[in-house]
Amino acid sequence: MSEPSLSVVIPVFNEAPHLPATIGALRAALDRAGFVPEVIVVDDGSSDGSGAVARAAADGHIPLRVLTQPNRGRFEARRAGLDAATGDFVLLLDARVILLPDALSFVLERVEAGELVWNGHVRIETDNAFGIFWRLLAELAWREYFDDPRTTSFGPEEFDRYPKGTTCFFAPRALLASAVASFSTRYADVRLANDDTPVLRDLAARERIGISPRFACVYSPRTTLRHFLRHALHRGVVFVDGHGTPESRFFPVVLAFFPASAALAVAAVRRPTLLPAAAAALGIGAAACGVSAGRTPREIRTLAAVTPLYAAGHGLGMWKGLAELVRARLGR
Protein backbone atom coordinates (compact mmCIF):
# COMPACT_ATOMS: atom_id res chain seq x y z
CA MET A 1 0.00 0.00 0.00
CA SER A 2 1.41 3.41 -1.00
CA GLU A 3 2.03 6.09 1.57
CA PRO A 4 -0.76 8.70 1.82
CA SER A 5 0.09 12.24 0.77
CA LEU A 6 -0.34 15.23 3.06
CA SER A 7 -0.63 18.91 2.20
CA VAL A 8 0.21 21.24 5.08
CA VAL A 9 -1.44 24.65 4.65
CA ILE A 10 0.02 27.49 6.74
CA PRO A 11 -1.59 30.95 6.43
CA VAL A 12 0.76 33.74 7.52
CA PHE A 13 0.44 37.45 8.13
CA ASN A 14 3.61 39.03 9.54
CA GLU A 15 4.70 35.88 11.38
CA ALA A 16 8.38 35.81 10.38
CA PRO A 17 9.66 35.44 13.99
CA HIS A 18 7.61 32.27 14.54
CA LEU A 19 8.05 30.48 11.22
CA PRO A 20 11.50 28.90 11.73
CA ALA A 21 10.35 27.06 14.87
CA THR A 22 6.98 26.13 13.33
CA ILE A 23 8.50 24.68 10.16
CA GLY A 24 11.33 23.03 12.06
CA ALA A 25 8.88 21.21 14.32
CA LEU A 26 6.76 20.28 11.30
CA ARG A 27 9.81 18.77 9.60
CA ALA A 28 10.55 16.68 12.70
CA ALA A 29 6.96 15.43 12.89
CA LEU A 30 6.91 14.57 9.18
CA ASP A 31 10.19 12.66 9.53
CA ARG A 32 8.51 10.33 12.07
CA ALA A 33 5.35 9.78 10.00
CA GLY A 34 4.76 7.98 6.73
CA PHE A 35 3.18 10.79 4.75
CA VAL A 36 4.38 12.08 1.40
CA PRO A 37 4.37 15.80 2.24
CA GLU A 38 4.01 19.16 0.60
CA VAL A 39 3.90 22.45 2.51
CA ILE A 40 1.94 25.44 1.19
CA VAL A 41 2.58 28.74 2.94
CA VAL A 42 0.04 31.41 2.01
CA ASP A 43 1.47 34.88 2.61
CA ASP A 44 -1.60 37.03 3.24
CA GLY A 45 -0.10 40.43 2.54
CA SER A 46 2.81 40.28 5.00
CA SER A 47 5.28 43.14 5.15
CA ASP A 48 8.00 41.36 7.18
CA GLY A 49 9.33 38.89 4.62
CA SER A 50 7.39 35.92 6.03
CA GLY A 51 7.48 34.08 2.69
CA ALA A 52 11.26 34.27 2.39
CA VAL A 53 11.68 33.20 6.03
CA ALA A 54 9.46 30.16 5.38
CA ARG A 55 11.54 29.11 2.36
CA ALA A 56 14.75 29.46 4.32
CA ALA A 57 13.33 27.42 7.21
CA ALA A 58 12.41 24.55 4.88
CA ASP A 59 15.97 24.63 3.50
CA GLY A 60 15.11 22.08 0.82
CA HIS A 61 14.32 19.35 3.36
CA ILE A 62 10.59 19.40 2.61
CA PRO A 63 8.79 20.55 -0.55
CA LEU A 64 7.51 24.05 0.23
CA ARG A 65 5.66 26.56 -1.93
CA VAL A 66 4.80 30.13 -1.01
CA LEU A 67 1.63 31.66 -2.41
CA THR A 68 1.21 35.41 -2.06
CA GLN A 69 -1.99 37.44 -2.02
CA PRO A 70 -3.19 40.84 -0.78
CA ASN A 71 -4.48 40.78 2.80
CA ARG A 72 -7.83 38.98 2.64
CA GLY A 73 -7.87 37.35 6.06
CA ARG A 74 -7.12 33.91 7.42
CA PHE A 75 -10.10 32.15 5.85
CA GLU A 76 -9.28 33.28 2.32
CA ALA A 77 -5.61 32.40 2.89
CA ARG A 78 -6.57 28.90 3.95
CA ARG A 79 -8.95 28.56 1.04
CA ALA A 80 -6.18 29.55 -1.39
CA GLY A 81 -3.88 26.97 0.18
CA LEU A 82 -6.56 24.31 0.05
CA ASP A 83 -7.25 25.07 -3.62
CA ALA A 84 -3.55 24.59 -4.36
CA ALA A 85 -3.21 21.41 -2.28
CA THR A 86 -2.81 18.04 -3.99
CA GLY A 87 -2.52 15.69 -1.00
CA ASP A 88 -4.95 12.98 0.06
CA PHE A 89 -5.13 14.77 3.42
CA VAL A 90 -4.69 18.35 4.57
CA LEU A 91 -3.20 19.65 7.81
CA LEU A 92 -4.21 23.22 8.60
CA LEU A 93 -1.51 24.72 10.77
CA ASP A 94 -1.13 28.23 12.12
CA ALA A 95 2.23 29.96 12.05
CA ARG A 96 2.49 30.13 15.85
CA VAL A 97 2.10 26.37 16.34
CA ILE A 98 4.80 23.85 17.29
CA LEU A 99 3.73 20.29 16.48
CA LEU A 100 4.86 17.62 18.90
CA PRO A 101 7.27 15.13 17.28
CA ASP A 102 4.92 12.12 17.36
CA ALA A 103 1.71 14.00 16.49
CA LEU A 104 1.53 13.01 12.83
CA SER A 105 2.63 9.42 13.36
CA PHE A 106 -0.24 9.03 15.86
CA VAL A 107 -2.72 10.49 13.36
CA LEU A 108 -1.48 8.20 10.60
CA GLU A 109 -2.11 5.16 12.82
CA ARG A 110 -5.68 6.33 13.47
CA VAL A 111 -6.26 7.13 9.80
CA GLU A 112 -5.31 3.57 8.94
CA ALA A 113 -7.97 2.49 11.46
CA GLY A 114 -10.58 4.60 9.66
CA GLU A 115 -10.59 7.67 11.96
CA LEU A 116 -10.04 10.39 9.40
CA VAL A 117 -10.66 13.81 11.02
CA TRP A 118 -8.59 15.17 13.92
CA ASN A 119 -8.55 18.40 15.90
CA GLY A 120 -5.24 19.25 17.56
CA HIS A 121 -4.90 19.24 21.34
CA VAL A 122 -3.54 22.76 21.78
CA ARG A 123 -1.22 23.51 24.69
CA ILE A 124 -0.02 26.92 25.86
CA GLU A 125 3.21 26.90 27.81
CA THR A 126 4.14 30.34 29.16
CA ASP A 127 4.71 32.27 32.38
CA ASN A 128 3.19 35.43 30.92
CA ALA A 129 -0.08 36.44 32.62
CA PHE A 130 -1.90 37.01 29.32
CA GLY A 131 -0.70 33.66 28.00
CA ILE A 132 -1.81 31.92 31.20
CA PHE A 133 -5.21 33.53 30.81
CA TRP A 134 -5.61 32.23 27.23
CA ARG A 135 -4.80 28.74 28.48
CA LEU A 136 -7.25 29.00 31.37
CA LEU A 137 -9.98 30.36 29.11
CA ALA A 138 -9.82 27.19 27.01
CA GLU A 139 -9.38 24.77 29.89
CA LEU A 140 -12.30 26.18 31.89
CA ALA A 141 -14.60 26.56 28.89
CA TRP A 142 -14.00 22.95 27.79
CA ARG A 143 -13.61 21.24 31.16
CA GLU A 144 -15.36 18.11 29.91
CA TYR A 145 -12.21 17.38 27.91
CA PHE A 146 -9.40 19.23 29.70
CA ASP A 147 -10.21 17.83 33.14
CA ASP A 148 -9.56 14.39 31.64
CA PRO A 149 -7.55 14.70 28.40
CA ARG A 150 -7.98 11.50 26.43
CA THR A 151 -8.39 10.12 22.93
CA THR A 152 -12.04 10.63 22.07
CA SER A 153 -14.27 12.12 19.38
CA PHE A 154 -17.32 14.32 19.02
CA GLY A 155 -20.13 14.84 16.56
CA PRO A 156 -22.76 17.54 16.10
CA GLU A 157 -24.56 16.73 19.37
CA GLU A 158 -21.43 17.31 21.50
CA PHE A 159 -19.91 19.94 19.21
CA ASP A 160 -20.04 22.88 21.65
CA ARG A 161 -18.61 20.85 24.53
CA TYR A 162 -15.16 20.14 23.11
CA PRO A 163 -12.25 22.40 22.15
CA LYS A 164 -11.91 22.88 18.44
CA GLY A 165 -10.38 25.15 15.84
CA THR A 166 -8.35 25.24 12.67
CA THR A 167 -5.16 26.20 14.49
CA CYS A 168 -4.10 22.57 14.02
CA PHE A 169 -6.62 20.48 12.12
CA PHE A 170 -6.32 17.34 9.99
CA ALA A 171 -8.89 15.99 7.50
CA PRO A 172 -9.22 14.37 4.08
CA ARG A 173 -8.74 17.07 1.46
CA ALA A 174 -12.00 16.37 -0.38
CA LEU A 175 -14.04 16.45 2.83
CA LEU A 176 -12.44 19.66 4.03
CA ALA A 177 -12.83 21.30 0.62
CA SER A 178 -16.53 20.46 0.63
CA ALA A 179 -17.01 21.99 4.08
CA VAL A 180 -15.08 25.12 3.08
CA ALA A 181 -17.21 25.44 -0.07
CA SER A 182 -20.32 25.42 2.14
CA PHE A 183 -18.97 28.18 4.38
CA SER A 184 -20.94 31.40 4.66
CA THR A 185 -20.80 34.42 6.93
CA ARG A 186 -23.37 37.06 7.75
CA TYR A 187 -20.63 39.71 7.69
CA ALA A 188 -19.80 41.74 4.60
CA ASP A 189 -16.06 41.51 5.37
CA VAL A 190 -14.89 37.89 5.52
CA ARG A 191 -11.78 38.98 7.46
CA LEU A 192 -14.07 39.55 10.45
CA ALA A 193 -15.95 36.27 10.12
CA ASN A 194 -15.77 33.27 12.39
CA ASP A 195 -13.68 31.27 9.96
CA ASP A 196 -13.58 27.91 11.70
CA THR A 197 -16.72 27.16 13.77
CA PRO A 198 -19.13 26.93 10.78
CA VAL A 199 -16.67 24.80 8.80
CA LEU A 200 -16.03 22.43 11.69
CA ARG A 201 -19.73 22.21 12.58
CA ASP A 202 -20.38 21.14 8.99
CA LEU A 203 -17.56 18.58 9.17
CA ALA A 204 -18.80 17.16 12.48
CA ALA A 205 -22.16 16.45 10.87
CA ARG A 206 -20.40 14.35 8.22
CA GLU A 207 -17.61 12.68 10.20
CA ARG A 208 -16.82 12.53 13.90
CA ILE A 209 -13.89 14.73 14.89
CA GLY A 210 -11.18 13.09 16.95
CA ILE A 211 -9.14 14.81 19.62
CA SER A 212 -6.27 13.43 21.67
CA PRO A 213 -3.34 14.62 23.78
CA ARG A 214 -1.23 12.50 21.42
CA PHE A 215 -2.12 14.74 18.46
CA ALA A 216 -0.83 17.82 20.21
CA CYS A 217 0.87 21.10 19.56
CA VAL A 218 2.13 24.09 21.52
CA TYR A 219 0.69 27.49 20.64
CA SER A 220 2.56 30.75 21.19
CA PRO A 221 -0.04 33.28 22.42
CA ARG A 222 -0.05 37.05 22.12
CA THR A 223 1.43 38.33 25.35
CA THR A 224 1.56 42.14 25.20
CA LEU A 225 -1.35 44.24 26.45
CA ARG A 226 -1.95 45.81 23.04
CA HIS A 227 -2.01 42.49 21.21
CA PHE A 228 -4.04 40.87 23.99
CA LEU A 229 -6.77 43.51 23.79
CA ARG A 230 -6.79 43.43 19.98
CA HIS A 231 -7.18 39.65 20.04
CA ALA A 232 -9.92 39.85 22.70
CA LEU A 233 -11.84 42.32 20.54
CA HIS A 234 -11.46 40.06 17.50
CA ARG A 235 -12.73 37.11 19.49
CA GLY A 236 -15.83 39.11 20.39
CA VAL A 237 -16.48 39.89 16.73
CA VAL A 238 -16.16 36.27 15.60
CA PHE A 239 -18.14 35.04 18.62
CA VAL A 240 -21.24 36.84 17.37
CA ASP A 241 -20.78 35.43 13.87
CA GLY A 242 -20.11 31.88 15.03
CA HIS A 243 -22.50 31.57 17.97
CA GLY A 244 -25.25 34.04 17.20
CA THR A 245 -27.34 31.23 15.76
CA PRO A 246 -29.82 28.91 17.53
CA GLU A 247 -27.75 25.75 16.93
CA SER A 248 -25.02 27.02 19.25
CA ARG A 249 -25.37 26.41 22.98
CA PHE A 250 -23.93 29.92 23.44
CA PHE A 251 -26.81 31.54 21.53
CA PRO A 252 -28.63 32.57 24.75
CA VAL A 253 -25.42 34.26 25.92
CA VAL A 254 -25.27 36.30 22.71
CA LEU A 255 -28.92 37.29 23.04
CA ALA A 256 -28.59 38.29 26.69
CA PHE A 257 -25.35 40.21 26.28
CA PHE A 258 -26.64 43.18 24.29
CA PRO A 259 -29.50 44.34 26.52
CA ALA A 260 -27.48 43.61 29.68
CA SER A 261 -24.41 45.53 28.51
CA ALA A 262 -26.54 48.40 27.19
CA ALA A 263 -28.30 48.67 30.54
CA LEU A 264 -24.92 48.68 32.32
CA ALA A 265 -23.63 51.43 30.03
CA VAL A 266 -26.70 53.62 30.66
CA ALA A 267 -26.44 53.06 34.40
CA ALA A 268 -22.71 53.84 34.35
CA VAL A 269 -23.36 57.20 32.72
CA ARG A 270 -25.53 58.11 35.69
CA ARG A 271 -23.27 56.47 38.27
CA PRO A 272 -19.65 56.23 37.02
CA THR A 273 -18.61 54.14 40.04
CA LEU A 274 -20.61 51.24 38.60
CA LEU A 275 -17.93 50.41 36.00
CA PRO A 276 -15.08 49.71 38.45
CA ALA A 277 -17.56 47.86 40.66
CA ALA A 278 -18.65 45.72 37.70
CA ALA A 279 -15.00 45.04 36.77
CA ALA A 280 -14.25 43.99 40.34
CA ALA A 281 -17.29 41.72 40.36
CA LEU A 282 -16.13 40.08 37.11
CA GLY A 283 -12.69 39.48 38.57
CA ILE A 284 -14.09 38.02 41.78
CA GLY A 285 -16.46 35.79 39.82
CA ALA A 286 -13.65 34.54 37.60
CA ALA A 287 -11.46 33.87 40.63
CA ALA A 288 -14.30 31.93 42.27
CA CYS A 289 -14.61 29.84 39.10
CA GLY A 290 -10.89 29.12 39.32
CA VAL A 291 -11.19 28.10 42.98
CA SER A 292 -14.06 25.72 42.22
CA ALA A 293 -11.99 24.18 39.40
CA GLY A 294 -9.06 23.56 41.75
CA ARG A 295 -6.69 25.99 40.05
CA THR A 296 -3.40 27.16 41.56
CA PRO A 297 -3.16 30.45 43.50
CA ARG A 298 -1.30 32.09 40.62
CA GLU A 299 -3.94 30.98 38.13
CA ILE A 300 -6.69 32.32 40.39
CA ARG A 301 -4.92 35.67 40.67
CA THR A 302 -4.51 35.76 36.90
CA LEU A 303 -8.22 35.15 36.39
CA ALA A 304 -9.08 37.92 38.84
CA ALA A 305 -6.74 40.44 37.22
CA VAL A 306 -7.11 39.70 33.51
CA THR A 307 -10.78 38.72 33.14
CA PRO A 308 -12.07 42.34 33.36
CA LEU A 309 -9.65 43.36 30.58
CA TYR A 310 -10.69 40.44 28.43
CA ALA A 311 -14.38 41.12 29.08
CA ALA A 312 -13.98 44.73 27.98
CA GLY A 313 -12.26 43.77 24.74
CA HIS A 314 -14.57 40.85 24.02
CA GLY A 315 -17.65 42.93 24.79
CA LEU A 316 -16.60 45.75 22.47
CA GLY A 317 -15.94 43.11 19.83
CA MET A 318 -19.46 41.73 20.22
CA TRP A 319 -20.91 45.20 19.67
CA LYS A 320 -18.69 45.56 16.61
CA GLY A 321 -20.02 42.21 15.43
CA LEU A 322 -23.60 43.42 15.84
CA ALA A 323 -22.70 46.54 13.84
CA GLU A 324 -21.28 44.30 11.10
CA LEU A 325 -24.52 42.30 11.01
CA VAL A 326 -26.54 45.49 10.63
CA ARG A 327 -24.17 46.86 7.98
CA ALA A 328 -24.36 43.65 5.97
CA ARG A 329 -28.15 43.60 6.26
CA LEU A 330 -28.50 47.21 5.12
CA GLY A 331 -26.09 46.59 2.26
CA ARG A 332 -28.29 43.93 0.71
Residue pairs with C-beta under 8 A, 6 or more apart in sequence:
3 34
3 35
3 36
4 34
4 35
4 36
4 87
4 88
4 89
4 108
4 111
5 35
5 36
5 37
5 38
5 86
5 87
5 88
5 89
6 30
6 33
6 35
6 36
6 37
6 38
6 87
6 88
6 89
6 90
6 91
6 104
7 37
7 38
7 39
7 40
7 81
7 82
7 85
7 86
7 87
7 89
7 90
7 91
7 173
8 26
8 37
8 38
8 39
8 40
8 90
8 91
8 93
9 40
9 42
9 78
9 81
9 82
9 85
9 90
9 91
9 92
9 93
10 22
10 23
10 39
10 40
10 41
10 42
10 54
10 81
10 93
10 94
10 95
11 42
11 44
11 74
11 77
11 78
11 81
11 94
11 95
12 19
12 41
12 42
12 43
12 44
12 46
12 50
12 51
12 54
12 77
12 95
13 43
13 44
13 45
13 46
13 50
13 71
13 74
13 77
14 46
14 47
14 48
14 50
15 46
15 48
15 50
15 95
15 96
16 46
16 48
16 49
16 50
16 53
18 95
18 96
18 220
19 41
19 50
19 53
19 54
19 57
19 95
20 53
20 56
20 57
21 98
22 57
22 93
22 95
22 96
22 97
22 98
23 39
23 54
23 57
23 58
23 62
23 64
24 57
25 98
25 99
25 100
25 101
26 39
26 62
26 93
26 99
27 58
27 61
27 62
28 99
28 101
29 99
29 100
29 101
29 102
29 103
29 104
29 105
30 37
30 62
30 104
32 101
32 102
32 104
32 105
33 104
33 105
33 107
33 108
34 105
34 108
35 87
35 89
35 104
35 108
36 87
37 62
37 63
37 87
38 62
38 63
38 64
38 65
38 85
38 86
38 87
39 58
39 62
39 63
39 64
39 65
40 64
40 65
40 67
40 81
40 84
40 85
41 50
41 51
41 54
41 64
41 65
41 66
41 67
41 81
42 66
42 67
42 68
42 69
42 77
42 78
42 80
42 81
43 50
43 51
43 54
43 66
43 67
43 68
43 69
44 69
44 70
44 71
44 72
44 73
44 74
44 76
44 77
45 69
45 70
45 71
45 72
50 95
51 66
51 68
54 64
54 66
55 64
55 66
58 64
65 84
67 80
67 81
67 84
69 76
69 77
69 80
71 191
72 190
72 191
73 189
73 190
73 191
73 192
73 193
73 195
74 191
74 195
75 183
75 190
75 191
75 193
75 195
76 190
76 191
78 92
78 166
78 180
78 195
79 180
82 90
82 173
82 176
82 177
82 180
85 173
87 173
88 172
88 173
89 111
89 116
89 170
89 171
89 172
89 173
90 170
90 171
90 172
90 173
90 176
91 104
91 168
91 169
91 170
92 166
92 167
92 168
92 169
92 170
92 176
93 99
93 167
93 168
93 217
94 166
94 167
94 168
94 219
96 219
96 220
96 221
97 120
97 122
97 167
97 168
97 217
97 218
97 219
97 220
98 217
98 218
98 219
98 220
99 168
99 217
100 216
100 217
100 218
102 214
103 120
103 214
103 215
103 216
103 217
106 212
106 214
106 215
107 118
107 170
107 215
110 118
110 210
115 153
115 208
115 210
116 171
116 172
116 175
116 207
117 170
117 171
117 172
117 175
117 203
117 207
117 208
117 209
117 210
118 169
118 170
118 171
118 209
118 210
118 211
118 212
118 215
119 162
119 163
119 164
119 165
119 168
119 169
119 170
119 200
119 209
119 210
119 211
119 215
120 167
120 168
120 169
120 170
120 211
120 215
120 216
120 217
121 149
121 163
121 211
121 212
121 213
121 214
121 215
121 216
121 217
122 138
122 163
122 165
122 167
122 168
122 216
122 217
122 218
122 219
123 135
123 216
123 217
123 218
123 219
124 131
124 132
124 134
124 135
124 138
124 218
124 219
124 221
125 218
126 132
126 135
126 220
126 221
126 223
128 221
128 223
129 302
129 305
129 306
130 221
130 222
130 223
130 224
130 225
130 228
130 306
131 221
131 223
132 298
132 299
132 302
133 302
133 303
133 306
133 307
133 310
134 221
135 221
136 290
136 295
136 299
136 302
136 303
137 310
138 146
138 163
139 146
140 289
140 290
140 293
141 163
142 161
142 162
142 163
143 293
144 161
144 162
145 152
145 161
145 162
145 163
145 211
146 163
149 212
149 213
150 212
150 213
151 210
151 211
151 212
151 213
151 214
152 210
152 211
152 212
153 208
153 209
153 210
153 211
154 161
154 162
154 204
154 208
154 209
154 211
155 204
155 205
155 208
155 209
156 201
156 204
156 205
159 200
159 201
159 204
160 248
160 249
160 250
161 249
162 209
162 211
163 211
164 196
164 197
164 200
164 209
164 211
165 196
165 200
166 195
166 196
166 199
166 200
167 217
167 219
168 215
168 217
169 196
169 200
170 215
171 203
171 207
175 203
175 206
175 207
176 199
176 203
178 206
179 199
179 200
179 202
179 203
179 206
180 199
182 199
182 202
183 195
183 198
183 199
183 202
184 198
185 193
185 194
185 198
185 241
186 241
186 244
186 324
186 325
186 328
187 193
187 241
187 321
187 324
187 325
187 328
188 324
188 327
188 328
188 331
189 324
192 234
192 237
192 238
192 241
192 320
192 321
192 324
193 238
193 241
194 238
194 239
194 241
194 242
194 243
195 238
196 242
197 238
197 242
197 243
197 248
198 242
200 209
201 247
203 209
222 228
222 230
222 231
225 309
228 309
228 310
228 313
229 309
229 312
229 313
230 313
231 313
232 309
232 310
232 312
232 313
232 314
232 317
233 313
233 314
233 316
233 317
233 320
234 317
235 313
235 314
235 317
236 313
236 314
236 315
236 316
236 317
236 318
236 319
236 320
236 321
237 317
237 318
237 320
237 321
237 324
238 317
238 321
239 250
239 254
239 314
239 317
239 318
239 321
240 254
240 317
240 318
240 321
240 322
240 324
240 325
241 321
241 324
242 248
243 250
243 251
243 253
243 254
244 251
244 254
244 321
244 325
245 251
248 254
254 318
257 315
257 318
258 318
258 319
258 322
261 315
261 318
261 319
264 274
264 278
267 274
268 274
268 275
268 278
279 308
279 311
279 312
280 308
282 307
282 308
282 311
283 303
283 304
283 305
283 307
283 308
284 304
285 307
286 303
286 304
286 307
287 300
287 301
287 303
287 304
289 303
290 299
290 300
290 303
290 304
291 300
295 303
